[in-house]
Amino acid sequence: MLTHEKMVKKMLSNPKVNASYDSMEDEFTFLDECLKARKRANITQEQLASRMGTKAPAIARIESGGGKGKHSPTINTLRKYAEACGCKLEIKFKPEQKKSLRAESGTSG
């Protein structure tokens, strides 16, 4: 029987699965940040919802959907989520790393 870690490693060895997984990195990071903030605040989804003036299913949608197109919360909702967890929402644009000049020019050295 495969452990979860071995199963994931096996699945990610498939180039198509790996590419799909990589394309969802932002969603995974978003979900991880939400869950870490709520854990640090030591509150349940129900408590978070109460602080935001909403219902627990709305929090579940945020924490499971996070921008996959099924449910993309507004910045205002994310701000409320952050504040209810005792955090401040911070949004950044990071420049993509460019290929090295050698790789771009096609030379090998």
Backbone as JSON, one array per atom type, in Angstrom:
{
  "sequence": "MLTHEKMVKKMLSNPKVNASYDSMEDEFTFLDECLKARKRANITQEQLASRMGTKAPAIARIESGGGKGKHSPTINTLRKYAEACGCKLEIKFKPEQKKSLRAESGTSG",
  "N": [[0.84, -1.18, 0.0], [0.55, 2.19, -0.87], [2.02, 5.07, 0.65], [0.73, 8.34, 1.4], [2.58, 10.29, 0.67], [4.28, 8.87, -1.11], [2.43, 8.22, -3.08], [1.73, 10.77, -4.06], [4.22, 11.56, -5.05], [4.54, 9.64, -7.07], [2.34, 10.27, -8.72], [3.02, 12.88, -9.48], [5.15, 12.39, -11.1], [4.16, 12.04, -13.57], [4.16, 13.94, -16.41], [1.94, 15.52, -17.34], [0.21, 15.63, -15.13], [1.93, 16.83, -13.32], [2.35, 19.34, -14.54], [-0.22, 20.38, -14.43], [-0.58, 20.49, -11.67], [1.48, 22.32, -10.99], [0.42, 24.57, -12.24], [-1.48, 25.34, -10.52], [-0.32, 26.49, -8.35], [-0.57, 29.1, -7.22], [-3.2, 29.02, -6.2], [-2.94, 26.99, -4.27], [-1.12, 28.22, -2.55], [-2.63, 30.41, -1.71], [-4.75, 29.1, -0.34], [-3.27, 27.84, 1.68], [-2.28, 30.09, 3.06], [-4.67, 31.22, 4.03], [-5.59, 29.17, 5.76], [-3.43, 29.03, 7.57], [-3.57, 31.57, 8.75], [-6.06, 31.48, 10.03], [-5.59, 29.38, 11.77], [-3.52, 30.44, 13.36], [-5.01, 32.4, 14.62], [-6.53, 30.8, 16.1], [-9.22, 29.94, 15.74], [-12.46, 28.67, 14.73], [-14.12, 27.84, 11.6], [-16.75, 28.61, 11.89], [-16.58, 30.53, 13.96], [-14.97, 32.41, 12.71], [-16.64, 33.13, 10.59], [-18.72, 34.33, 12.01], [-17.4, 36.58, 13.04], [-16.97, 37.89, 10.66], [-19.48, 38.45, 9.85], [-20.96, 36.64, 8.37], [-21.82, 33.33, 7.14], [-20.74, 29.99, 8.08], [-20.55, 28.2, 5.79], [-19.78, 29.98, 3.76], [-17.2, 30.62, 4.48], [-16.03, 28.12, 4.23], [-16.23, 27.83, 1.45], [-14.46, 29.84, 0.6], [-12.06, 28.85, 1.66], [-11.77, 26.48, 0.31], [-12.15, 26.9, -2.39], [-10.92, 29.23, -3.38], [-10.21, 30.82, -5.81], [-10.18, 29.28, -8.06], [-11.91, 29.68, -10.04], [-14.37, 28.73, -9.47], [-15.17, 29.94, -7.12], [-14.3, 33.05, -6.45], [-13.18, 35.12, -4.14], [-13.85, 38.56, -3.3], [-11.64, 41.4, -3.01], [-12.41, 42.92, -0.84], [-13.76, 40.99, 0.71], [-11.63, 39.28, 1.28], [-10.11, 41.04, 2.78], [-11.78, 41.38, 5.01], [-11.71, 38.74, 5.95], [-9.0, 38.51, 6.64], [-8.82, 40.51, 8.65], [-10.6, 39.45, 10.54], [-9.11, 37.35, 11.4], [-7.17, 38.61, 12.75], [-5.23, 39.75, 11.19], [-3.54, 41.58, 8.53], [-4.45, 42.24, 5.25], [-2.32, 41.62, 2.56], [-1.25, 42.26, -0.62], [0.74, 41.35, -3.3], [2.69, 41.95, -6.24], [4.95, 40.05, -7.84], [7.86, 40.2, -9.75], [8.38, 37.97, -12.47], [10.9, 35.5, -12.63], [13.46, 35.93, -14.91], [14.81, 34.11, -17.68], [18.22, 33.09, -17.84], [20.67, 35.1, -19.52], [22.29, 33.56, -21.13], [20.72, 31.29, -21.63], [18.62, 32.5, -23.01], [19.86, 33.43, -25.33], [20.65, 31.17, -26.49], [23.18, 30.22, -26.4], [25.82, 28.15, -25.2], [27.98, 28.73, -23.72]],
  "CA": [[0.0, 0.0, 0.0], [1.33, 3.43, -0.97], [1.76, 6.16, 1.58], [0.28, 9.54, 0.69], [3.76, 10.94, 0.09], [4.72, 8.09, -2.26], [1.41, 8.34, -4.11], [1.88, 12.09, -4.66], [5.45, 11.53, -5.84], [4.26, 8.85, -8.27], [1.44, 11.03, -9.59], [3.72, 14.05, -10.03], [6.12, 11.96, -12.1], [3.46, 12.17, -14.85], [4.33, 15.34, -16.83], [0.67, 16.24, -17.44], [-0.25, 15.87, -13.76], [2.87, 17.78, -12.73], [2.07, 20.65, -15.13], [-1.5, 20.83, -13.87], [-0.3, 20.82, -10.26], [2.24, 23.57, -10.98], [-0.42, 25.69, -12.67], [-2.36, 25.7, -9.4], [0.52, 26.91, -7.22], [-1.15, 30.29, -6.57], [-4.37, 28.6, -5.42], [-2.46, 26.27, -3.09], [-0.52, 29.21, -1.66], [-3.74, 31.16, -1.14], [-5.41, 28.25, 0.64], [-2.35, 27.67, 2.8], [-2.25, 31.34, 3.82], [-5.95, 31.33, 4.76], [-5.61, 28.2, 6.85], [-2.43, 29.42, 8.57], [-4.07, 32.75, 9.47], [-7.14, 31.04, 10.93], [-4.97, 28.55, 12.82], [-2.84, 31.37, 14.29], [-6.05, 33.07, 15.4], [-7.12, 29.74, 16.94], [-10.68, 30.04, 15.62], [-13.11, 27.76, 13.8], [-14.78, 28.5, 10.48], [-17.97, 29.22, 12.44], [-16.18, 31.75, 14.68], [-14.5, 33.37, 11.7], [-17.83, 33.61, 9.89], [-19.41, 35.25, 12.91], [-16.63, 37.84, 13.07], [-17.1, 38.54, 9.35], [-20.88, 38.73, 9.57], [-21.43, 35.72, 7.33], [-22.08, 31.96, 7.6], [-19.61, 29.07, 7.94], [-20.35, 27.69, 4.42], [-19.06, 30.98, 2.96], [-15.79, 30.46, 4.82], [-15.62, 26.86, 3.61], [-16.03, 28.08, 0.01], [-13.21, 30.6, 0.45], [-10.92, 28.01, 2.0], [-11.64, 25.34, -0.59], [-12.22, 27.31, -3.78], [-9.85, 30.18, -3.48], [-9.76, 31.44, -7.05], [-10.16, 28.28, -9.12], [-12.97, 30.0, -10.97], [-15.64, 28.35, -8.85], [-15.49, 30.99, -6.16], [-13.18, 33.97, -6.28], [-13.61, 36.16, -3.22], [-13.43, 39.92, -3.61], [-10.59, 41.92, -2.12], [-13.07, 43.32, 0.39], [-14.0, 39.78, 1.48], [-10.33, 38.85, 1.79], [-9.74, 41.99, 3.83], [-12.57, 41.0, 6.19], [-11.17, 37.46, 6.42], [-7.73, 38.81, 7.31], [-9.09, 41.25, 9.89], [-11.24, 38.54, 11.49], [-8.03, 36.49, 11.91], [-6.16, 39.45, 13.38], [-4.16, 39.99, 10.21], [-3.73, 42.63, 7.55], [-4.31, 41.7, 3.91], [-1.21, 42.17, 1.79], [-1.24, 41.71, -1.97], [1.99, 41.74, -3.97], [3.02, 41.47, -7.57], [6.38, 39.75, -7.87], [8.33, 39.97, -11.12], [8.79, 36.61, -12.78], [12.34, 35.39, -12.87], [13.76, 35.79, -16.33], [15.83, 33.13, -18.01], [19.55, 33.68, -17.92], [21.0, 35.6, -20.86], [22.84, 32.45, -21.88], [19.6, 30.45, -22.08], [17.83, 33.25, -23.99], [20.57, 33.59, -26.59], [20.87, 29.85, -27.07], [24.6, 29.83, -26.33], [26.12, 27.25, -24.08], [29.11, 29.15, -22.94]],
  "C": [[0.89, 1.25, 0.0], [0.99, 4.4, 0.14], [1.31, 7.36, 0.75], [1.45, 10.19, -0.03], [4.24, 10.2, -1.16], [3.72, 8.19, -3.41], [1.53, 9.69, -4.83], [3.12, 12.12, -5.55], [5.24, 10.77, -7.15], [3.38, 9.63, -9.24], [2.16, 12.2, -10.25], [4.82, 13.67, -11.01], [5.5, 11.98, -13.5], [3.54, 13.64, -15.27], [3.03, 16.15, -16.89], [0.13, 16.58, -16.05], [0.62, 16.93, -13.11], [2.61, 19.19, -13.25], [0.78, 21.23, -14.56], [-1.31, 21.27, -12.42], [0.44, 22.16, -10.17], [1.39, 24.77, -11.34], [-1.34, 26.16, -11.55], [-1.59, 26.19, -8.18], [-0.07, 28.11, -6.49], [-2.34, 29.92, -5.7], [-3.95, 27.87, -4.15], [-1.86, 27.24, -2.08], [-1.61, 30.01, -0.96], [-4.43, 30.36, -0.04], [-4.55, 28.08, 1.88], [-2.31, 28.91, 3.68], [-3.53, 31.53, 4.63], [-5.95, 30.41, 5.97], [-4.61, 28.55, 7.95], [-2.93, 30.61, 9.4], [-5.15, 32.34, 10.46], [-6.58, 30.2, 12.07], [-4.25, 29.42, 13.85], [-3.84, 32.07, 15.18], [-6.78, 32.09, 16.32], [-8.65, 29.82, 16.95], [-11.2, 29.04, 14.59], [-13.67, 28.56, 12.62], [-16.03, 29.22, 10.97], [-17.64, 30.53, 13.16], [-15.71, 32.82, 13.7], [-15.69, 33.97, 10.96], [-18.58, 34.63, 10.74], [-18.71, 36.61, 12.96], [-16.77, 38.62, 11.76], [-18.54, 38.91, 9.03], [-21.43, 37.87, 8.45], [-21.67, 34.35, 7.96], [-20.86, 31.07, 7.32], [-19.46, 28.52, 6.52], [-19.62, 28.69, 3.5], [-17.56, 30.88, 3.23], [-15.25, 29.19, 4.18], [-15.37, 27.05, 2.12], [-14.74, 28.84, -0.23], [-12.02, 29.66, 0.63], [-10.76, 26.79, 1.09], [-11.59, 25.75, -2.06], [-11.13, 28.25, -4.17], [-9.45, 30.76, -4.81], [-9.68, 30.47, -8.2], [-11.24, 28.56, -10.16], [-14.34, 29.65, -10.41], [-16.1, 29.43, -7.88], [-14.26, 31.84, -5.96], [-13.64, 35.11, -5.38], [-13.09, 37.53, -3.65], [-12.32, 40.34, -2.66], [-11.21, 42.35, -0.8], [-13.34, 42.11, 1.3], [-12.69, 39.26, 2.08], [-9.84, 39.75, 2.91], [-10.48, 41.65, 5.12], [-12.05, 39.7, 6.8], [-9.89, 37.72, 7.22], [-7.97, 39.5, 8.65], [-9.71, 40.36, 10.95], [-10.23, 37.57, 12.1], [-6.95, 37.3, 12.63], [-4.98, 39.75, 12.49], [-4.51, 41.19, 9.34], [-3.52, 42.0, 6.18], [-3.18, 42.41, 3.19], [-1.19, 41.48, 0.45], [0.0, 42.25, -2.67], [2.01, 41.22, -5.39], [4.53, 41.27, -7.58], [6.8, 39.53, -9.31], [8.71, 38.51, -11.31], [10.28, 36.59, -13.02], [12.57, 35.14, -14.34], [14.82, 34.71, -16.5], [17.18, 33.84, -18.05], [19.8, 34.14, -19.35], [21.53, 34.47, -21.72], [21.71, 31.57, -22.44], [18.78, 31.17, -23.15], [18.52, 33.32, -25.34], [20.86, 32.25, -27.26], [22.32, 29.43, -27.06], [24.83, 28.95, -25.11], [27.4, 27.63, -23.38], [30.27, 29.42, -23.75]]
}
